[in-house]
Structures are given as C-alpha cells and as structure tokens.
Amino acid sequence: MEYVVTAFRSREHTVRFYEFLRSNNIPCEIVNTPKEAGVGCGLSVKVSKQNFSAVKRAVHAAALKSFAGFFLVSVIGGKRIVRTI
C-alpha cells in the first residue's frame, strides 16, 4: 500500500488545506504525520498516489506558507517506509 501525505507546520493550515481539497472533490483525510518525516505540526493530509498531481497543484494554489513537504508512505510487510517526494 502506498499513499502521499502533505505536511504543514501549522495545524490551521493543515485543516484549511484539507477543506480546500474536499471542496474540490479530491478524496483526503487528516492523519498523524509519520514520525519518520521529521517535520510539521503533527497532522498531515493523506491522499492517494493517483491524486498527487492534483494535490501538488492545489498546494501552489492554496499558497499556505507553512507547507513542509510531500512524503510517499509505503507499507511493506507491516513496515512503514517514508521518503520525501
């Protein structure tokens, strides 16, 4: 299983971005930021890999200054691997 998390340094911006995606019909959810990412406020927005292009455009459109990065999360054999994308 693989998915993308979008991390922010502000909880307010995380929620605002989540609402922005939902209003644009992009499926997402708020999740705890993986500790392996080592950034952010503790909350991130999780999206499917298939929606990454739209989410990348949305980050630029939303212009939230606390954006901390995108991370690909892979779960293989019960082990979570997180890498910056």
C-alpha positions as CSV (number, residue, x, y, z in Angstrom):
1,M,0.0,0.0,0.0
2,E,1.3,3.5,-0.9
3,Y,-0.1,6.9,-0.2
4,V,1.1,10.5,-0.1
5,V,1.0,12.8,2.9
6,T,1.2,16.6,2.6
7,A,2.7,18.1,5.7
8,F,2.4,21.6,7.1
9,R,4.0,23.4,10.1
10,S,0.6,24.7,11.1
11,R,-2.4,22.7,12.2
12,E,-4.7,25.6,11.0
13,H,-3.1,25.3,7.5
14,T,-3.5,21.5,7.6
15,V,-7.2,21.8,8.2
16,R,-7.6,24.6,5.7
17,F,-5.8,22.6,3.0
18,Y,-8.0,19.5,3.9
19,E,-11.1,21.7,3.4
20,F,-9.7,23.1,0.2
21,L,-9.2,19.6,-1.3
22,R,-12.6,18.4,-0.1
23,S,-14.3,21.4,-1.7
24,N,-12.5,20.4,-5.0
25,N,-13.7,16.8,-4.7
26,I,-10.3,15.4,-4.0
27,P,-10.6,12.5,-1.5
28,C,-8.4,13.0,1.5
29,E,-8.2,12.6,5.2
30,I,-6.3,14.2,8.1
31,V,-3.8,11.8,9.7
32,N,-0.9,12.0,12.1
33,T,2.3,13.0,10.3
34,P,4.6,9.9,10.2
35,K,7.4,10.4,12.7
36,E,9.9,9.3,10.0
37,A,9.1,12.5,8.1
38,G,10.5,14.6,10.9
39,V,8.6,17.7,10.0
40,G,5.3,19.5,10.5
41,C,2.8,20.2,13.3
42,G,1.9,16.6,13.9
43,L,-1.0,16.5,11.4
44,S,-0.9,15.9,7.7
45,V,-3.3,15.5,4.8
46,K,-3.3,12.0,3.3
47,V,-4.2,11.4,-0.4
48,S,-3.9,8.6,-2.8
49,K,-0.8,8.4,-5.1
50,Q,-3.2,8.7,-8.1
51,N,-4.3,12.2,-6.9
52,F,-0.7,13.5,-6.3
53,S,-0.6,15.7,-9.4
54,A,-3.8,17.5,-8.4
55,V,-2.7,17.9,-4.8
56,K,0.6,19.3,-5.9
57,R,-1.2,22.0,-8.0
58,A,-3.6,22.6,-5.0
59,V,-0.6,23.3,-2.7
60,H,0.6,26.0,-5.0
61,A,-3.0,27.4,-5.5
62,A,-3.7,27.5,-1.7
63,A,-0.4,29.4,-1.1
64,L,-0.1,28.3,2.5
65,K,3.3,29.4,3.8
66,S,3.7,26.6,6.4
67,F,3.9,23.9,3.7
68,A,6.6,21.5,4.9
69,G,6.7,18.9,2.1
70,F,5.2,15.8,0.4
71,F,6.1,12.3,1.6
72,L,5.4,9.0,0.0
73,V,4.5,6.4,2.6
74,S,4.9,2.7,1.6
75,V,3.8,-0.1,3.9
76,I,5.6,-3.3,3.0
77,G,5.3,-6.4,5.2
78,G,4.0,-4.3,8.1
79,K,6.9,-1.9,7.9
80,R,6.4,1.7,7.1
81,I,8.8,3.5,4.8
82,V,8.6,7.2,4.4
83,R,10.5,9.2,1.8
84,T,10.4,12.8,0.5
85,I,9.0,13.4,-2.9
